[in-house]
Amino acid sequence: MKLFGTDGVRGLANVYPITAEVALKLGKAAAIVLSKNKNKPLFLIGKDTRRSCYMLENALTAGLTSMGADVLLVGPVPTPGVAHLVRSFAADAGIMVSASHNPYSHNGIKFFDSKGLKLPDEIEEKIENLVLNNPLSTDHITGEGIGKAKRIDDAQGRYIEFVKSSIQNTKLKGLKIVLDCANGAAYKVAPQILRELGAELIVINNNPNGLNINLDSGALHPNVLKTAVLGHNADLGLTLDGDADRIYMVDEKGKILDGDDITAIIAIDYLKKGKLKNKTVVMTEYTNLAFKKLIERNGGKFVKGLNGDRYVIEEMLKHDYNLGGEYSGHIIVSDYNSTGDGLIAGLQVLKIIKEQNKKLSELSSLEKFPQELISVNVTKKTPLSKLSNVQKAIKNANNILKENGRLLVRYSGTENVCRIMVEGKNKELIKKIANDIATEIKKEVN
């Protein structure tokens, strides 16, 4: 497809395809494809804190209303908040304007269906085909047929109560927590949730100005949280990304916990309580080898889904699993929300801490194999199979690693980047392997 990637439409804001013109057409096309043949379909639009969100939000609204759809504007709210609010308001679909973890200069448009689920490929293809190959005339929509838009003042409050209910309003009194909001979509709701549950809270990076989302903050820069946790002698820290669908945590000793660590804590607790459906957790090919072994030692099963939270969710729905995630911090607890939700995942861990009266360091039992991750910027995405020297380097690496490690090389679905992940017992060896492959990619692609 020419517009949609692995997570909606993404790119540099005000440059094709993230322009007001394309957003207008996406709004029109979405009104046609997702309306369920209603005369007045209802759409809900949320956004993060990027300056370009104003432009895209208004263009999407114009496109939707010009096709006869009504629109609810909920303002800055996490992506998982949109997934919940679509259901709360019984909307036909939801749209989130966000580029998640990317810099402020980028933006994106993500769609959710009436159940709060990201759209499958075939539905995205229908929307894309209309945008690219149809004039999308609105001549037939006139007078009272034109839709209307209104802002919803209590949307954030609804999401706050929903998130708190995921742990039955468990009191967090006695926990000193540092929270990094990444100057993003959760800058209002996240502090309010933790304060209302009674935590002693130190909040950092919660003053968005439209240009500082993810800037030296949030889940992409967990060392910032580590410094704050140690500096404030806190019990732990939580750090979100720009749209708060990702979370990393830091324990009282300064250890950074990624999505593998956090999901493992939740999975083991759910196994003990009999809450893990089919005793199975869904992760991805990037999940550390040690995760599978830990889950199996505790009587559970590990299923590997395709990379990307959308595909993890699809695997969960297909087989009725209720827990999945990615090392990057997308964690799906489907008993509560239909997509990755950093706040709900974080609260599950906080509840476990209170129930077991243990420190976060005592709950974290995942002893990982060393990993080396390298991202190589590329000007084009030549199929890796056509890069002979890269293929030779990959074959050589697999011969060296054998059953004591693994290697993944793939292009990002949202950026012009080739990602290399090497995992094994010898840290120096895997670093050399990753660098050798990166060198060949730079030679053959750029």
N, C-alpha and C positions, 0 to 999 in steps of 0.2 A: 504493500500500500504506500501511497505517496504522502499522506498526511499523518496517519496514526502510527505511533511506535508501540513499544511494549507497555506504555502507561500514558495513553492519550496522545494529544498533539503537543509537541514541545519544540522550543527553539529560542533564538534571540528575539526579544520583544521588539515589535515594530519592524521586523524583517520577516519576509515570508517563511513559514506559514503563520507566524504569530503576529498577524496584523489585524487591524480593526475590520478590514474588508473580509478577510477569511472568517473571523469570529462572527461577523454578521451572517455570512452564509452558513456557518456551522449551526447558528441558532435557528435559521430557517429550516435547514435539513433535519435537525433534531426534532423540531416541532412536527415535521411530517412523519418521521420514522418512529418516534417514541410516543406519539399521541394516543395510540390505541383507538384510533378512529373517533376520538371525542371531538366535539365542536370547540370545547374550551378546556384543553389539557392544561395541567398545572405543573410548572417547572420551578425548581428551587436552585438558586445560585449562591454559592459561598466563595470566599477568596482568602488569600493570605495577605501579607502586608507590603507587597511590591508596589511601587508607584504605577507600573503598567497595568495593574489590576483594574484601575478605574476605567481605562480605555477599553479593555476586553470585556469587563462586566457590562458596560453600557452597550457595546456592540452586540454582545450575545442577547441582551434584553431587547434591543431593537429588532434583531432577527426573529426572536421568539414571538414577540407581540405583533409583529407585522404578519405573522402566519396565524394569528388568532389565539395564541397561547397566553395564559396569565402567568405572571412571574412573582415569586417571593424572593426578596433579597435579604440574606441573613448576615451580610457583612463578614468581617474577619472571623473565621472559625476553622478549626482543624478539618482536614479532609475527612477523617472518620466522623466528624460532627455532621458533615453533609450527608454521609451515608445513613446516619441515624435520623436526621431531620427529614429526609425524604419520606421515611416511614412514619415519623411523628405527625407530619402534616398531610399524609396520604397523597403525596405528590406523584405524578406520573413518571418523573425523572428528576435527577439532580445533576448539577454541573459545579465542579470546583475549578476555580482559576488559580493555578499554582504550578510552579516548577519544582516543588518539593525541596530537595537538598541543593539545587543549583543556585548560582549567584543571582543577585537581584536583577541583573541585566537580562536574564532569561525569564520566560514564563511558559505556562502550559494550560491546557484545557482538558479536564477529565470528566467523563460522563458516568452516571450511575443510573440503574434502572429503578423501578418502583420499589424493589426489595432492598435497595441500597447496595447492589452488586455492580462491579465494573462490567462494562459491556463485553460480550464475546466478540471475537474477530468478525463474524459474519454480520453482526449489527453495525459495527464500526465501518465495515466495507459499504453497507447501504448508505450510511451518512456521507461517507467520503465520495461515493459515486455521484450523489446528488450535488455535492459541493463542486466537484470537478467537471461534471458533464450535464448539468441541468441549469437553465436560467433562473430557476426558483422564483418565478413570477408571483407577485402578491396582488395582482389586479382583482382577484376574486374575493379578497378580504377588504371590506370597506365598512364604514359606519361603526355600528356597535359590534361588528365582527372582529374588530381590532382588539388585541389583548390589552391588559393593563398590568402594571407592576406596582408593588408596594413593599416597603421595608418592614421587617419583622423585628420588633424591639426585644422580644423575650426569647429569641432563638438560642442565644448563648446560655441563658438560664436553663432552658430545657436540656441542653447537652450536659451542663454541669450536673444536674440532678440525675441524669441518665448514667453518667460515669460513676458518680458516688454510689448509685444503687448496685453497681456491678460487684461491690464488696459489702453490700448491705450496710452502707454507712459506717463501717468499722472505724472506731476512733483511733487516730494516730497520735494521740497525746503521748508525749515522752520521746518522740522521734525528732531529732534535729536534722532537717533536710535542706540541701542546697538544690535549687531548681534553675536550670539554664533553659530559657525559652527561645533561644536562637533568634530573638527579635522577630519572631514569626507569628503564625496564625494562632498559637495558643497563649500569646502573651497576657491575655486577660483571663481566660478560663482556667488555665493550669494553676496559677497561684491561688485563685479563689477556691478551687476544688480542695487543694491540700490544706489551706487555712481553715476551711469550713469543717474539715475532718479532724482538726485539732493539732496539726503538726506545727512545730516551731520551724519557721521557713525563712531561708535566705534566698532571695531571688536575684538572678543576674541575667543580663542580656534580655530585658523585657521593655525596651524603649525603642520600638521600631520607628524609623523615619522614612521608610520607602526604599532606602538604599542600603540598609545594613543587615538585611535578612541573611542568616547563615554566615555572616562575616566574622571570622575568627571566633565562632561560637557554635553552640549546639552539637548535635550528634556527629557532625563531621570533624569537630575539634574537641574530643572528649578530655584532652589534657587540660583544657581551660577549667572544666568541672573538677577534675582531679586536684588541681591547685587550690580551688575554692573549698573543696571538702576538707582537705588537710589544713588549710589556713584557718578555717572556722571550727576545726575539731568537730565536724559534723558526724552523724551516724551513717550517712550515705548521701548520694546525690543522684538526680535524674536529669538527663539532658535530651531534649527533643530536636527534631529537625524543623525546617521551615514550615511544613504543613502538619507536623505533629503526628504523622503516621509511623514514625520511627522513634525508637528509644534506645539509649545506652544508659548504663548505671555505673556508679563508682562506689565501692565499699569504703568502710571506715579506715582501711589501711591504704587507700589510694589505688586499688586494683580496678582497672576498667573492665566492665562486663558488657559484651556485645550481645547481639540477638541470640546466638547459640547459648551463651551462659544463662541469659534470662529465661529463654524458653525451657532450658533444662530444669531450672528451679521450679517453674510452674508445672512441667510435665511430671516430675518426681512427686510433687505434692498431690497432683491430681491422681496419679497412680495409687498412692497410699490411701486416698479418700474414695477410690472407685469412681472418680469423676471423669477420667480420660476415656472417651468413647472408643470402643474396640481396642483399648489399651495402646492406641497408636498415635504418634505425632508425625506430622508432615513437615519436612524441611527441603532443602535444595541441594544441588550438586556442590555448592560452595560451603555447605555445613561441614564442620571439622569431623574427621574420622572418629575422634574420641566421643563425639555426641552419640553416635549409634551404639557404641560399646556401653556407654553409661546407661542409656535407656534400656538396653537389653539386660544389663545386670540387675536392673530394678523391676524386671518382669514386663517391660513394655516392648513395643515394636516401632521400628523406624521405617517410614516410607519416603522415598525421594521424589519430589516433584520437579517440574521445570523451573528454571531460575525466573524470579519475578513473583511478587506477592499475588498477582492475579491468577497465576497458574497454580500456586499453592492452594488458594481458595477453591479453585475448580476441582482439584484433587480431593480436598476436604468435603466438598458438597457431593461429589460423585460417590464417596464411600462412607459418608456420615461420620467423619472425624470432627473433633471440636477444638483441636489445637494445632497450629502450624506456625512456621516463621522462617526468617532468613537471618544470616549472621549480621546483615546490615541494619537490623533493628526493627524490621517489619515483623510484628507478632500478631497473629490472628487468634483471638479467643472467641470462637463463633457462638458460644452460649450467650454472648452479650452484643457483639457487633459483627457486621458482615464484611469488614475489611480490616487491614492492619490499623491498630489503635494504640499509640504509644502510651497514652494515659491509662487506659484500661489494663494494658500489660503491666505497667509500673505498679498500679494499685494491687494487682494480684500478688506481686512480690511483697509489697508493704503489708498486706493482710497476713501473708505467711510469716513474716517477721514478727508480727504482733501475736499471732496464734502460738507460735513455737517459742517465743521469747528468745530468739537467737539474733545474732548480728548477721548482716548480709554476707560477710566473709565466711561465716559458718555454714551458710546455705549453699554457697557456690562450690560445687564439687566436680566441675568439669576440668580435667587436666588435659589441655589441648596438645595436639601435635603442632610443632612450629609450622607457620605458614608464611609465605612471602607473596605479597600482592603488589603488582606493578601495573600502572595504567599508562599506556603509550598513546599520545595524541596522534591522530592520523588525519590526513587530508581527504582520504577516500576509504571505502570499505571493500577493498578487493577480496573476493572469497579466499579464505585462508587455504583452501585446498589447492588454489592456483599459485601459491607462494612456495616454490620448491625448496628454498633454503630454510624457510620457516618450518616446513614439514620435516626436513631432515633434523632440525634442532629438536622438534617435538618428539620424533621417533627416538632420537638419542636419549632424550630425557626420560621417556617411558622405559627404555631399556635399563637405565640406571636405577630408577625408582622401584620398578616391579611392584611387588605387593606391599612394600614398605612406605608407599606414598602415592600421590596422585597429582595430575596436572590438568589444568583447565585453561584454554585459550579461546576467547570469544570477543566479538565486538559488542559494545554497549548498545542497548536498544534506544537510548535517549541522548547519547552524546557521541561525538566523533572521537571515540577512544577504543583501543583494543585492550582488554583486561587479561592479565596473566596471573594465575594463582598456582603456586607450587606448594605442596604439603608433604612433609616427611619427618623422619626422626632427627636428621642432621641439619641443623640450622644453616651452617655455612654452605653445605652442598645445595640446598634448595635455593639459597640466595643466588648462587652462581648459575644454576639452571635458569632461573627466572630472568636474570640479567642477559644471559646468552640469547634467549628467545627474544627478549625485548630489542636487543641489538639487531637481530635479523629482521624483525618487523620494521624497525626504523629504516633499514636499508632498502627493503623491498616495497614498502607501501608509500613512503614519503619521497 
